[in-house]
Amino acid sequence: MSDLDLCYMSATEALALFRARKLSPVELMKAVIARAGAVNKKVNAFTFTHFDEALDLALRKSEQRELLPRVLAAAQERAQARRQLEQGVDRPAP
């Protein structure tokens, strides 16, 4: 997918690609920033830009997305251990 395609995709499409792990928020933000830089001299659309802050936020969201599966796995392991304790089954050694 080209950077131009990324710039014109809908938010719904972007979210679907984020969930499928086919696109990261950082990749999308870099494409949007590059496009804004390429056309702004001609269209003069931006008085102020906050590209650094936007990229930092995209990076944090990407990192959170990477942590989520680990957090969910830890929660599932804890729930399984609790069920085993309630049923009187010894907890397996780590």
C-alpha positions in Angstrom: 0.0 0.0 0.0 1.4 3.4 -1.0 1.8 6.3 1.4 -0.8 8.2 -0.7 -3.3 5.3 -0.2 -2.6 5.5 3.6 -3.4 9.2 3.6 -6.8 8.8 1.9 -8.0 5.7 3.7 -10.9 6.0 6.1 -10.5 5.7 9.9 -12.6 2.5 9.8 -10.1 1.0 7.3 -7.2 2.1 9.3 -8.6 0.6 12.5 -9.2 -2.7 10.8 -5.6 -2.7 9.6 -4.4 -1.9 13.1 -6.3 -4.7 14.5 -5.1 -7.1 11.9 -1.5 -5.9 12.6 -1.1 -5.0 8.9 -0.5 -1.3 9.7 0.8 0.5 12.7 -0.2 4.0 14.0 3.4 5.1 13.4 3.4 4.0 9.8 0.1 5.9 9.2 1.3 9.0 11.0 4.6 9.1 9.0 2.7 8.8 5.8 0.3 11.7 6.7 3.2 13.9 7.9 5.1 13.3 4.7 2.1 14.1 2.6 1.4 17.3 4.6 5.0 18.3 4.1 4.8 17.7 0.4 1.7 19.7 -0.3 1.7 22.4 2.3 4.0 24.8 0.3 1.4 24.8 -2.5 -1.8 24.8 -0.5 -0.6 26.6 2.6 -3.0 24.7 4.8 -1.1 24.6 8.1 -0.3 27.6 10.2 1.0 25.4 13.1 2.1 21.8 13.0 2.4 19.4 15.9 4.0 16.6 14.0 6.4 15.6 16.8 3.6 15.3 19.3 1.5 13.3 16.8 4.3 10.9 16.1 5.0 10.5 19.8 1.3 9.7 20.5 1.3 7.2 17.6 4.4 5.5 19.0 2.8 5.2 22.4 -0.3 3.7 20.9 1.8 1.2 19.0 3.6 0.2 22.2 0.4 -0.2 24.1 -0.9 -2.4 21.2 2.1 -4.6 21.6 1.6 -4.9 25.4 -2.1 -5.8 25.2 -1.6 -9.5 24.2 0.9 -10.0 27.1 -1.5 -8.3 29.6 -4.4 -10.5 28.4 -2.3 -13.7 28.6 -1.2 -12.8 32.2 -4.8 -12.2 33.2 -5.8 -15.5 31.7 -3.0 -17.3 33.6 -4.0 -15.7 36.8 -7.7 -16.6 36.4 -6.7 -20.2 35.6 -4.5 -20.3 38.7 -7.4 -18.9 40.8 -9.8 -21.6 39.5 -7.3 -24.3 40.2 -6.8 -23.1 43.8 -10.6 -22.9 44.3 -10.9 -26.5 43.0 -8.1 -27.6 45.3 -5.7 -28.4 42.5 -2.1 -27.7 43.1 -0.7 -24.8 41.1 2.0 -26.0 38.5 5.5 -24.9 39.2 6.8 -22.1 37.0 
